[in-house]
Amino acid sequence: MMNSPQINKRKRHSLNTPSRFRLSFINENRFNTIWTIRFSRFKVIVAIIIILIAITSMVSMLVLFTPLRTLLPGYLKESQRQQVIAGVMRVDSLLTKTDINSSYLANLQRILDAPDDTVNLASCMVIDTMSMSVDSLLPASDMEKQFVRNFEEQEKFNIKVLSPIAAEGLDFFSPVAGTHTTSPKTQQPAPVSLICAPKTPVTAVLAGTIIDCNKTFGNGNSVIIQHHNGFVSKYSGINTMLVNIGEKVNAGTPIGLTGNDSESNSVTITYELWNKGTQLNPWDYIPFF
């Protein structure tokens, strides 16, 4: 019986070895290795990730906390930002003004294009289109000029519209407390008659200076006071005078006493209010009660 040859089976070595990396620092003069760092594939990937994170963090810190961010696109200096905001506001105002002018021109164009029987101007003024020049605004017609002249002539010496402005900030007092008026409340300038009890104090409606004290025929004594902003008040029907010419009084200061009529239990005081030579309606300024 023949013996079968024994076959020696050898294990084959695996050639799949893990990848390794080495970083060496060599002295060029002596050609010897100074420092060597060995990496595996996993360590290389981790090192690259750490380096990228460190670089990203450093750049972010420079952009957020240093003036270098103004050099990047999209970032502005504070002065430039203020200029941009001011420019945007000016452009917005300009657009608003342009819209207003466009609306005005559109309305004017509609009026000019409308038929003559449908045009209705605010003041019922007739536009003389025959005398209108091509490159100018609409000139005033003869009727408009006449209207303006009449209005200016009527309002030349009228300061009633200025009197309420002059009275702003002034607190008027009632000249006599506890009275009722016999004059009806109207819109026309006129003296106001006040009915009060005998021996009632008559007080100044505003602070001012006494400029006149005289006796009037059939209506007792009268006192005239010059106040601020051109206001003048006159009190007639005073029996006993308590002030003299040139004396300064405050609002609510007694300037006289009413009389004592034995036939009735009431007397009448007449009050007038003026402003720069124009008589006013006292009801518009004084709370009579």
C-alpha positions in Angstrom: 0.0 0.0 0.0 1.6 3.1 -1.1 1.6 6.1 1.1 0.1 9.2 -0.4 2.4 12.1 -0.3 1.5 14.6 2.3 0.8 18.0 1.0 1.8 20.8 3.3 -0.8 23.4 3.2 0.4 26.9 4.1 -1.7 29.8 5.1 -1.6 32.6 2.7 -1.0 36.1 4.3 -3.7 38.6 3.7 -2.5 41.6 1.8 -5.3 43.9 3.0 -3.5 45.9 5.6 -4.9 49.1 7.1 -3.8 52.3 5.5 -1.4 54.3 7.7 0.0 57.8 7.2 3.1 59.3 8.6 4.1 62.9 9.0 7.9 63.3 9.4 10.0 66.4 10.1 13.5 65.9 8.7 16.6 68.0 9.2 17.9 68.8 5.7 21.5 69.4 7.0 21.9 66.0 8.6 19.1 64.1 6.9 17.8 62.7 10.1 14.2 62.5 11.3 13.4 65.0 14.0 9.7 64.3 14.6 7.4 61.7 13.2 3.6 61.5 13.6 1.7 58.4 12.5 -1.9 58.6 11.5 -4.5 56.1 10.6 -7.2 56.8 8.1 -9.7 57.6 10.8 -7.3 59.9 12.6 -6.6 61.8 9.4 -10.4 62.4 8.8 -10.9 63.6 12.4 -7.9 65.9 12.2 -9.2 67.5 8.9 -12.6 68.0 10.5 -11.1 69.6 13.6 -8.9 71.9 11.4 -12.0 73.0 9.3 -14.0 73.7 12.5 -11.2 75.8 13.9 -10.8 77.8 10.8 -14.5 78.4 10.5 -14.7 79.5 14.1 -11.8 81.9 13.7 -13.3 83.5 10.6 -16.7 83.8 12.3 -15.1 85.6 15.3 -13.3 88.0 13.0 -16.5 88.8 11.1 -18.7 89.2 14.2 -16.4 91.1 16.6 -13.9 93.0 14.5 -14.3 95.9 12.0 -13.2 93.6 9.2 -16.8 92.8 8.6 -17.2 96.2 6.9 -14.9 95.0 4.2 -17.2 92.1 3.3 -20.1 92.4 0.7 -23.4 93.1 2.4 -22.0 94.9 5.5 -21.9 98.8 5.8 -20.2 101.2 8.1 -22.5 103.1 10.6 -22.1 106.3 8.7 -22.9 104.6 5.4 -25.9 103.0 7.0 -27.2 106.4 8.1 -26.7 107.8 4.7 -28.6 104.9 3.1 -31.5 105.4 5.5 -31.6 109.1 4.9 -31.5 108.5 1.1 -34.4 106.0 1.3 -36.5 108.6 3.3 -35.8 111.3 0.7 -36.8 109.0 -2.1 -40.0 108.1 -0.3 -40.8 111.8 0.2 -40.0 112.5 -3.4 -42.3 109.7 -4.5 -45.1 111.0 -2.4 -44.7 114.5 -3.8 -44.6 113.1 -7.3 -47.9 111.3 -6.7 -49.5 114.5 -5.4 -48.4 116.5 -8.4 -49.5 113.7 -10.7 -53.0 113.7 -9.1 -53.2 117.4 -9.4 -52.2 117.4 -13.1 -54.7 114.5 -13.8 -57.5 116.5 -12.2 -56.6 119.6 -14.1 -56.5 117.6 -17.3 -60.0 116.2 -16.6 -61.3 119.7 -16.0 -59.8 121.0 -19.3 -61.1 118.0 -21.3 -64.6 118.1 -19.9 -67.4 119.9 -21.8 -68.2 123.5 -20.8 -71.5 122.6 -19.3 -70.1 120.0 -16.9 -67.2 122.0 -15.5 -67.9 123.1 -11.9 -65.1 125.0 -10.2 -65.0 125.4 -6.5 -65.5 129.2 -6.4 -67.8 129.3 -9.5 -65.1 131.3 -11.3 -64.9 131.4 -15.1 -61.6 130.7 -16.7 -60.8 132.9 -19.7 -59.2 130.2 -21.9 -58.8 132.6 -24.8 -56.1 134.6 -23.0 -54.3 131.5 -21.7 -50.7 131.2 -22.9 -49.4 127.8 -24.0 -46.5 127.4 -21.5 -47.9 129.1 -18.4 -50.4 128.4 -15.6 -54.0 129.4 -16.0 -54.3 133.2 -15.6 -57.0 134.8 -13.5 -60.1 135.8 -15.2 -61.7 139.2 -14.9 -64.4 137.8 -12.6 -61.8 136.2 -10.4 -59.8 139.4 -10.1 -62.9 141.4 -9.2 -63.8 138.8 -6.5 -60.3 139.0 -5.0 -60.4 142.8 -5.0 -63.8 142.9 -3.3 -62.7 140.3 -0.7 -59.5 142.1 0.1 -61.4 145.4 0.4 -63.9 143.9 2.9 -61.3 142.1 5.0 -58.7 144.9 4.9 -59.5 146.2 8.4 -61.1 143.0 9.8 -59.2 141.4 12.6 -61.9 139.2 13.9 -60.2 136.2 12.6 -57.0 137.1 14.6 -58.8 137.8 17.9 -59.4 134.1 18.7 -55.7 133.5 18.0 -54.7 136.4 20.3 -57.0 134.9 23.0 -55.3 131.6 23.1 -53.7 130.9 26.5 -55.8 133.7 28.2 -58.5 132.7 30.8 -61.3 135.2 30.9 -63.3 135.6 34.2 -66.9 136.6 34.4 -67.1 140.3 35.3 -69.9 139.8 37.9 -70.5 136.5 39.7 -74.0 135.1 40.2 -75.7 137.0 37.4 -77.9 136.4 34.4 -78.0 138.4 31.2 -80.8 140.3 29.6 -79.0 140.4 26.2 -79.7 137.4 24.0 -76.8 135.3 22.9 -76.0 136.3 19.3 -73.2 136.0 16.8 -72.8 139.8 16.3 -70.5 142.0 18.4 -72.6 143.9 21.0 -72.4 144.9 24.7 -73.8 142.4 27.2 -76.1 143.6 29.9 -75.7 141.7 33.2 -78.4 141.8 36.0 -77.0 141.3 39.5 -77.8 142.1 43.1 -77.0 145.5 44.7 -73.6 146.1 46.1 -72.1 143.3 44.1 -68.4 143.5 43.3 -67.5 144.0 39.6 -64.2 142.3 38.8 -61.6 142.5 36.0 -61.9 139.7 33.4 -58.1 139.7 32.8 -55.0 141.2 34.2 -54.3 144.6 32.9 -54.0 148.4 33.6 -56.7 150.9 34.3 -56.7 153.4 31.4 -59.9 155.3 32.1 -62.4 155.9 34.9 -65.3 158.3 34.2 -68.9 159.0 34.9 -71.3 158.3 32.1 -74.7 160.0 31.7 -77.5 157.9 33.1 -75.4 154.8 33.5 -73.2 155.4 36.5 -69.4 155.2 36.3 -67.4 153.3 33.7 -64.0 151.6 33.9 -61.8 150.7 30.9 -58.9 148.2 31.3 -56.1 147.5 28.9 -55.2 143.8 28.8 -52.6 141.7 27.0 -52.6 141.0 23.2 -54.6 144.2 22.4 -57.7 143.3 24.4 -59.7 146.1 26.1 -62.7 145.7 28.4 -65.2 148.3 29.4 -67.5 148.1 32.5 -70.5 150.5 32.7 -73.0 151.0 35.5 -70.6 150.9 38.5 -71.7 152.9 41.5 -68.6 152.9 43.8 -65.1 153.0 42.2 -62.4 150.9 43.8 -59.5 151.7 41.3 -57.8 154.7 39.8 -56.2 155.4 36.4 -52.8 153.8 36.0 -53.4 151.1 38.6 -52.6 147.5 37.6 -55.1 144.8 38.4 -55.2 141.0 38.2 -57.9 138.8 36.8 -60.7 138.7 39.4 -59.7 141.9 41.2 -62.7 144.0 42.2 -62.7 147.3 40.4 -66.0 148.6 41.7 -69.4 147.9 43.3 -72.9 148.0 41.8 -75.4 150.5 43.0 -78.4 150.1 45.4 -81.7 150.7 43.7 -84.4 151.2 46.4 -87.2 150.4 43.9 -85.8 147.0 42.8 -83.6 144.2 44.1 -81.4 144.2 41.0 -79.1 146.5 39.1 -77.6 146.3 35.5 -74.0 146.2 34.5 -73.0 146.6 30.8 -69.9 144.9 29.6 -68.0 145.4 26.3 -64.9 143.6 24.9 -62.7 145.1 22.2 -59.5 143.9 20.4 -57.2 146.4 18.6 -60.1 148.7 17.9 -62.6 146.1 16.8 -65.6 145.3 19.0 -66.0 141.6 19.8 -68.8 139.4 20.9 -68.2 138.7 24.6 -70.1 135.4 24.4 -67.2 133.9 22.4 -64.6 134.6 25.2 -66.3 134.9 28.6 -68.3 132.2 30.5 -71.2 134.2 31.8 -73.1 132.6 34.6 
